[in-house]
Amino acid sequence: MSSSDYILIKAEEDGVHVIGLTRGTDTKFHHSEKLDNGEVMIAQFTEHTSAMKIRGKASIHSANGIIQSDSKK
Protein backbone atom coordinates (compact mmCIF):
# COMPACT_ATOMS: atom_id res chain seq x y z
CA MET A 1 0.00 0.00 0.00
CA SER A 2 1.17 3.53 -0.69
CA SER A 3 1.24 6.47 1.70
CA SER A 4 -1.88 7.85 -0.04
CA ASP A 5 -3.88 5.08 1.65
CA TYR A 6 -3.49 6.84 5.02
CA ILE A 7 -5.70 9.57 6.42
CA LEU A 8 -5.16 11.70 9.49
CA ILE A 9 -8.13 12.73 11.64
CA LYS A 10 -7.73 15.49 14.22
CA ALA A 11 -10.64 16.00 16.62
CA GLU A 12 -11.67 19.62 17.09
CA GLU A 13 -14.19 18.85 19.85
CA ASP A 14 -14.72 16.10 22.43
CA GLY A 15 -16.55 12.98 21.31
CA VAL A 16 -15.62 12.72 17.62
CA HIS A 17 -16.48 9.22 16.37
CA VAL A 18 -14.48 7.44 13.66
CA ILE A 19 -16.26 4.36 12.32
CA GLY A 20 -14.72 1.84 9.92
CA LEU A 21 -16.97 0.15 7.37
CA THR A 22 -16.29 -3.24 5.81
CA ARG A 23 -15.63 -4.05 2.18
CA GLY A 24 -17.80 -6.50 0.26
CA THR A 25 -21.39 -7.13 -0.73
CA ASP A 26 -22.72 -6.35 2.78
CA THR A 27 -21.26 -3.13 4.20
CA LYS A 28 -21.13 -3.31 8.01
CA PHE A 29 -19.55 -1.38 10.87
CA HIS A 30 -16.44 -3.21 12.05
CA HIS A 31 -14.51 -0.74 14.22
CA SER A 32 -15.21 2.45 16.15
CA GLU A 33 -12.99 4.95 17.95
CA LYS A 34 -13.89 8.01 20.00
CA LEU A 35 -11.53 10.99 19.93
CA ASP A 36 -11.46 13.98 22.26
CA ASN A 37 -10.45 17.53 21.36
CA GLY A 38 -6.89 17.66 20.05
CA GLU A 39 -6.48 13.91 19.68
CA VAL A 40 -5.16 12.63 16.36
CA MET A 41 -5.80 9.28 14.71
CA ILE A 42 -3.92 7.97 11.69
CA ALA A 43 -6.02 5.45 9.78
CA GLN A 44 -5.51 3.30 6.70
CA PHE A 45 -7.84 1.74 4.17
CA THR A 46 -7.20 -2.02 3.97
CA GLU A 47 -8.62 -5.15 2.38
CA HIS A 48 -11.22 -5.10 5.20
CA THR A 49 -11.92 -1.34 5.44
CA SER A 50 -13.48 0.31 2.40
CA ALA A 51 -14.92 3.45 4.02
CA MET A 52 -14.83 5.54 7.18
CA LYS A 53 -17.56 7.61 8.75
CA ILE A 54 -16.53 10.57 10.89
CA ARG A 55 -19.12 12.12 13.19
CA GLY A 56 -18.27 15.39 14.95
CA LYS A 57 -16.04 18.41 14.30
CA ALA A 58 -12.73 17.22 12.90
CA SER A 59 -10.04 18.05 10.38
CA ILE A 60 -9.41 15.19 7.93
CA HIS A 61 -6.12 15.18 6.02
CA SER A 62 -5.52 12.87 3.04
CA ALA A 63 -3.58 12.74 -0.21
CA ASN A 64 -6.59 14.52 -1.75
CA GLY A 65 -6.36 17.50 0.60
CA ILE A 66 -7.95 18.67 3.84
CA ILE A 67 -11.65 18.77 4.67
CA GLN A 68 -13.48 19.87 7.82
CA SER A 69 -16.42 17.93 9.18
CA ASP A 70 -19.15 19.81 11.02
CA SER A 71 -19.95 19.65 14.71
CA LYS A 72 -22.37 16.93 15.78
CA LYS A 73 -24.19 19.47 17.96
C-alpha positions in Angstrom: 0.0 0.0 0.0 1.2 3.5 -0.7 1.2 6.5 1.7 -1.9 7.8 0.0 -3.9 5.1 1.6 -3.5 6.8 5.0 -5.7 9.6 6.4 -5.2 11.7 9.5 -8.1 12.7 11.6 -7.7 15.5 14.2 -10.6 16.0 16.6 -11.7 19.6 17.1 -14.2 18.8 19.8 -14.7 16.1 22.4 -16.6 13.0 21.3 -15.6 12.7 17.6 -16.5 9.2 16.4 -14.5 7.4 13.7 -16.3 4.4 12.3 -14.7 1.8 9.9 -17.0 0.2 7.4 -16.3 -3.2 5.8 -15.6 -4.0 2.2 -17.8 -6.5 0.3 -21.4 -7.1 -0.7 -22.7 -6.3 2.8 -21.3 -3.1 4.2 -21.1 -3.3 8.0 -19.6 -1.4 10.9 -16.4 -3.2 12.0 -14.5 -0.7 14.2 -15.2 2.4 16.2 -13.0 4.9 18.0 -13.9 8.0 20.0 -11.5 11.0 19.9 -11.5 14.0 22.3 -10.5 17.5 21.4 -6.9 17.7 20.1 -6.5 13.9 19.7 -5.2 12.6 16.4 -5.8 9.3 14.7 -3.9 8.0 11.7 -6.0 5.4 9.8 -5.5 3.3 6.7 -7.8 1.7 4.2 -7.2 -2.0 4.0 -8.6 -5.1 2.4 -11.2 -5.1 5.2 -11.9 -1.3 5.4 -13.5 0.3 2.4 -14.9 3.4 4.0 -14.8 5.5 7.2 -17.6 7.6 8.8 -16.5 10.6 10.9 -19.1 12.1 13.2 -18.3 15.4 15.0 -16.0 18.4 14.3 -12.7 17.2 12.9 -10.0 18.0 10.4 -9.4 15.2 7.9 -6.1 15.2 6.0 -5.5 12.9 3.0 -3.6 12.7 -0.2 -6.6 14.5 -1.7 -6.4 17.5 0.6 -8.0 18.7 3.8 -11.6 18.8 4.7 -13.5 19.9 7.8 -16.4 17.9 9.2 -19.1 19.8 11.0 -20.0 19.6 14.7 -22.4 16.9 15.8 -24.2 19.5 18.0 
